């Protein structure tokens, strides 16, 4: 790999300057000569890296070799952590890891820069997305950066611990129970009104809404199971033909009839388009879009529409609020949520299911309000 000497390399966040190969190898040799240091670091069951001032790797322990499936440290010398771990943003600019706008919200880069500035230990969480032959892969990492005074005051000790399983369990449990309680509460409300009503027509109407609530309850249980299957590459599609207008109409009716909509919802659908896809997954994605818009609406009108655009059928949901830029940069990352800890699978699952499995696209724009768009190719899936 060529290393920049730095002056002409642009950056959108952290400095892009790098040292030459000659200096990097000299720094690495300095650490290797201190035999106690490598032996000590190899005892630690986490990835341990020593970085120079330019955030380049000059030493790494065996845990990193094992994680990457390599045998030689020389392949990593001079790289930055995101480049070694194959972060999707590390190759978007000439400056590499730390130099894109997305790096401004990266826990790893922020921890390293803060530790270098304060000369104190810093711990943060990092949501890492890598790209493989099978598609994007997400990790939740706990990162620790501290001055490596035992080696050299100018170096940074950087330790990485994979907490993906722990974070996934927290998110699944919180979302699962939160959504189950919400839908169960709505169902209980319908049953209470039905029990107290003496109007047969009202009872029949409410029984329909109760039946829909049960369907949504079952769907929420299945959604957690399907998401796990999707991440493991084991999700099977159930393809059928259905009405896009009917799908969004029923979703909106449910929100309006069980008091989970805090705002008016406007439907825009000029023609009834027929989609051939997995209705459960499509409804789940559109429902996530609608739920997020309703929660963010501040009682302003939310609109939902479906239309044919070129060779795609697009669902779009719009609300009048603008998403802060730092949130936009992390929106589709697993476990990230602006709603607090233990959330964060909604937009991630939309992207995973909508693009990897349904062969469509999920995107958003947040300038004059926020619009999420889920597009499906007209002839993407066929009936079995």
DRENKE-798713 format. One record per residue (C-alpha): residue in three letters; x, y, z. Coordinates in steps of 0.2 Angstrom, whole numbers, padded with zeros to 4 digits, always signed. Example, Ala and Ser with C-alpha at 12.3 -4.5 7.8 and 13.67 -1.06 7.14 Angstrom:
BEGIN
ALA+0062-0022+0039/SER+0068-0005+0036/
//
This chain:
BEGIN
UNK+0000+0000+0000/UNK+0006+0018-0004/UNK+0007+0029+0011/UNK+0004+0048+0009/UNK+0015+0061+0017/UNK-0001+0071+0019/UNK+0000+0089+0014/UNK-0012+0088-0001/UNK-0024+0075+0005/UNK-0041+0082+0009/UNK-0051+0077+0024/UNK-0069+0080+0030/UNK-0064+0076+0048/UNK-0048+0069+0056/UNK-0031+0073+0049/UNK-0026+0063+0034/UNK-0007+0064+0035/UNK+0003+0048+0036/UNK+0020+0043+0039/UNK+0031+0035+0026/UNK+0034+0016+0026/UNK+0052+0018+0032/UNK+0046+0027+0048/UNK+0032+0015+0051/UNK+0044+0000+0051/UNK+0056+0009+0062/UNK+0042+0012+0075/UNK+0036-0006+0074/UNK+0054-0012+0077/UNK+0055-0001+0092/UNK+0040-0010+0100/UNK+0046-0028+0095/UNK+0063-0025+0103/UNK+0053-0023+0120/UNK+0050-0041+0121/UNK+0039-0040+0137/UNK+0026-0029+0128/UNK+0021-0041+0114/UNK+0021-0055+0126/UNK+0009-0046+0138/UNK-0002-0040+0124/UNK-0004-0057+0117/UNK-0011-0063+0134/UNK-0026-0051+0133/UNK-0041-0059+0124/UNK-0046-0044+0114/UNK-0038-0035+0099/UNK-0024-0024+0105/UNK-0016-0011+0093/UNK-0003+0002+0096/UNK-0005+0018+0085/UNK+0006+0032+0081/UNK+0001+0050+0081/UNK-0006+0048+0063/UNK-0017+0034+0069/UNK-0007+0021+0060/UNK-0005+0004+0066/UNK+0013+0000+0072/UNK+0009-0015+0082/UNK-0005-0027+0084/UNK-0007-0043+0095/UNK-0012-0060+0089/UNK-0031-0058+0092/UNK-0031-0046+0077/UNK-0022-0058+0066/UNK-0035-0072+0071/UNK-0050-0060+0068/UNK-0043-0056+0051/UNK-0037-0073+0046/UNK-0019-0067+0042/UNK-0002-0073+0048/UNK+0009-0058+0046/UNK+0009-0041+0055/UNK+0018-0033+0041/UNK+0001-0033+0031/UNK-0006-0021+0044/UNK+0008-0009+0047/UNK+0004+0008+0042/UNK-0015+0005+0041/UNK-0028+0014+0052/UNK-0040+0004+0062/UNK-0055+0006+0050/UNK-0044+0000+0036/UNK-0038-0015+0045/UNK-0055-0020+0050/UNK-0062-0016+0032/UNK-0075-0003+0037/UNK-0085+0002+0022/UNK-0081+0021+0025/UNK-0062+0018+0025/UNK-0060+0017+0006/UNK-0072+0031+0002/UNK-0059+0045+0002/UNK-0040+0045-0003/UNK-0036+0050+0015/UNK-0044+0033+0022/UNK-0050+0029+0039/UNK-0056+0045+0049/UNK-0057+0057+0034/UNK-0075+0055+0029/UNK-0090+0065+0036/UNK-0097+0048+0042/UNK-0081+0046+0053/UNK-0086+0061+0063/UNK-0099+0050+0072/UNK-0087+0035+0073/UNK-0084+0030+0091/UNK-0067+0023+0087/UNK-0060+0039+0078/UNK-0068+0050+0092/UNK-0060+0039+0106/UNK-0043+0040+0098/UNK-0043+0059+0094/UNK-0050+0063+0112/UNK-0037+0052+0120/UNK-0023+0060+0110/UNK-0029+0077+0115/UNK-0033+0075+0133/UNK-0019+0062+0136/UNK-0032+0052+0146/UNK-0041+0035+0144/UNK-0057+0036+0133/UNK-0070+0022+0131/UNK-0083+0023+0118/UNK-0095+0012+0107/UNK-0092+0010+0089/UNK-0104+0003+0076/UNK-0094-0005+0062/UNK-0101-0010+0045/UNK-0090-0021+0034/UNK-0093-0027+0017/UNK-0091-0045+0011/UNK-0096-0056-0003/UNK-0112-0060+0005/UNK-0116-0041+0008/UNK-0114-0029+0023/UNK-0110-0036+0040/UNK-0112-0026+0056/UNK-0103-0026+0072/UNK-0105-0017+0089/UNK-0088-0014+0097/UNK-0082-0007+0113/UNK-0066+0003+0110/UNK-0053+0009+0123/UNK-0040+0022+0119/UNK-0026+0028+0131/UNK-0009+0035+0130/UNK+0004+0021+0128/UNK+0016+0029+0140/UNK+0025+0012+0144/UNK+0031+0012+0126/UNK+0031+0030+0120/UNK+0020+0045+0126/UNK+0016+0049+0108/UNK+0008+0032+0105/UNK-0010+0027+0108/UNK-0015+0010+0115/UNK-0031+0005+0106/UNK-0041-0010+0113/UNK-0056-0017+0103/UNK-0069-0029+0111/UNK-0084-0036+0101/UNK-0100-0033+0111/UNK-0112-0038+0096/UNK-0120-0052+0104/UNK-0123-0042+0120/UNK-0130-0027+0111/UNK-0141-0038+0100/UNK-0149-0046+0115/UNK-0152-0030+0123/UNK-0161-0022+0108/UNK-0171-0038+0104/UNK-0177-0039+0122/UNK-0182-0021+0123/UNK-0190-0019+0106/UNK-0199-0036+0107/UNK-0207-0032+0124/UNK-0210-0014+0120/UNK-0220-0018+0104/UNK-0229-0033+0112/UNK-0235-0022+0126/UNK-0241-0008+0114/UNK-0251-0020+0103/UNK-0257-0030+0118/UNK-0263-0014+0126/UNK-0273-0009+0110/UNK-0281-0026+0109/UNK-0286-0025+0127/UNK-0294-0008+0124/UNK-0304-0016+0110/UNK-0310-0030+0120/UNK-0315-0018+0135/UNK-0326-0008+0123/UNK-0334-0023+0115/UNK-0338-0030+0132/UNK-0346-0014+0138/UNK-0356-0011+0121/UNK-0374-0015+0118/UNK-0373-0010+0100/UNK-0371-0025+0089/UNK-0364-0015+0074/UNK-0351-0007+0085/UNK-0346-0024+0092/UNK-0344-0031+0075/UNK-0333-0016+0069/UNK-0322-0017+0084/UNK-0320-0036+0082/UNK-0313-0033+0065/UNK-0300-0020+0073/UNK-0296-0033+0087/UNK-0293-0046+0074/UNK-0281-0035+0065/UNK-0272-0031+0081/UNK-0270-0050+0084/UNK-0262-0051+0067/UNK-0250-0037+0071/UNK-0246-0045+0087/UNK-0242-0061+0079/UNK-0232-0051+0065/UNK-0222-0043+0078/UNK-0217-0059+0086/UNK-0213-0066+0069/UNK-0203-0050+0064/UNK-0190-0054+0078/UNK-0188-0072+0072/UNK-0187-0067+0054/UNK-0174-0053+0057/UNK-0163-0066+0066/UNK-0165-0078+0051/UNK-0161-0063+0039/UNK-0145-0059+0047/UNK-0140-0078+0047/UNK-0145-0079+0028/UNK-0159-0091+0032/UNK-0174-0081+0029/UNK-0187-0089+0016/UNK-0199-0078+0006/UNK-0217-0081+0004/UNK-0221-0073-0012/UNK-0239-0068-0017/UNK-0248-0054-0026/UNK-0257-0041-0017/UNK-0264-0023-0017/UNK-0252-0009-0012/UNK-0267+0003-0009/UNK-0275-0010+0002/UNK-0259-0013+0012/UNK-0257+0005+0017/UNK-0275+0008+0020/UNK-0276-0005+0033/UNK-0260+0001+0041/UNK-0267+0019+0043/UNK-0284+0012+0049/UNK-0275+0003+0063/UNK-0266+0018+0068/UNK-0281+0029+0068/UNK-0292+0017+0077/UNK-0282+0012+0091/UNK-0275+0029+0097/UNK-0257+0025+0092/UNK-0257+0039+0079/UNK-0253+0056+0087/UNK-0256+0065+0072/UNK-0267+0066+0056/UNK-0262+0053+0043/UNK-0265+0057+0024/UNK-0266+0043+0011/UNK-0260+0048-0007/UNK-0264+0034-0019/UNK-0271+0038-0036/UNK-0271+0020-0043/UNK-0272+0003-0036/UNK-0255-0006-0040/UNK-0253-0024-0038/UNK-0236-0030-0031/UNK-0229-0048-0032/UNK-0218-0049-0016/UNK-0218-0055+0002/UNK-0232-0046+0009/UNK-0227-0049+0027/UNK-0210-0041+0024/UNK-0217-0027+0013/UNK-0229-0022+0027/UNK-0216-0023+0040/UNK-0205-0011+0031/UNK-0219+0001+0027/UNK-0225+0000+0045/UNK-0208+0005+0052/UNK-0208+0020+0040/UNK-0225+0025+0046/UNK-0222+0022+0064/UNK-0206+0032+0064/UNK-0215+0047+0055/UNK-0229+0046+0067/UNK-0217+0046+0082/UNK-0207+0061+0075/UNK-0222+0071+0069/UNK-0225+0082+0084/UNK-0244+0081+0079/UNK-0241+0088+0062/UNK-0249+0078+0047/UNK-0240+0063+0041/UNK-0242+0057+0023/UNK-0240+0040+0015/UNK-0241+0037-0003/UNK-0238+0023-0016/UNK-0234+0026-0034/UNK-0226+0018-0049/UNK-0209+0027-0054/UNK-0200+0020-0069/UNK-0199+0001-0066/UNK-0202+0002-0048/UNK-0216+0004-0036/UNK-0212+0016-0022/UNK-0219+0018-0005/UNK-0215+0035+0003/UNK-0219+0042+0020/UNK-0216+0060+0024/UNK-0217+0071+0040/UNK-0212+0089+0043/UNK-0198+0086+0055/UNK-0179+0087+0050/UNK-0167+0073+0056/UNK-0151+0081+0064/UNK-0136+0078+0053/UNK-0127+0067+0066/UNK-0142+0056+0066/UNK-0143+0055+0047/UNK-0125+0048+0046/UNK-0129+0033+0057/UNK-0147+0030+0053/UNK-0146+0013+0045/UNK-0133+0006+0057/UNK-0138-0009+0068/UNK-0141-0004+0086/UNK-0140+0014+0083/UNK-0156+0024+0088/UNK-0159+0042+0093/UNK-0173+0035+0104/UNK-0161+0029+0118/UNK-0152+0013+0123/UNK-0159-0004+0118/UNK-0167+0002+0102/UNK-0161+0003+0085/UNK-0166-0011+0073/UNK-0180-0002+0064/UNK-0171+0007+0050/UNK-0157-0006+0050/UNK-0170-0020+0047/UNK-0179-0010+0033/UNK-0162-0009+0024/UNK-0158-0027+0027/UNK-0175-0034+0022/UNK-0179-0022+0008/UNK-0163-0023-0001/UNK-0155-0040+0002/UNK-0171-0050+0002/UNK-0184-0040-0008/UNK-0171-0034-0021/UNK-0177-0016-0018/UNK-0170+0000-0011/UNK-0173+0010+0005/UNK-0167+0028+0006/UNK-0172+0045+0014/UNK-0171+0063+0012/UNK-0171+0075+0026/UNK-0171+0094+0021/UNK-0188+0101+0020/UNK-0195+0088+0032/UNK-0191+0070+0031/UNK-0196+0057+0018/UNK-0192+0038+0018/UNK-0194+0029+0002/UNK-0195+0010+0000/UNK-0195+0005-0019/UNK-0198-0012-0026/UNK-0194-0017-0044/UNK-0210-0021-0053/UNK-0204-0038-0059/UNK-0191-0042-0045/UNK-0199-0058-0038/UNK-0210-0072-0045/UNK-0223-0083-0038/UNK-0217-0100-0034/
//
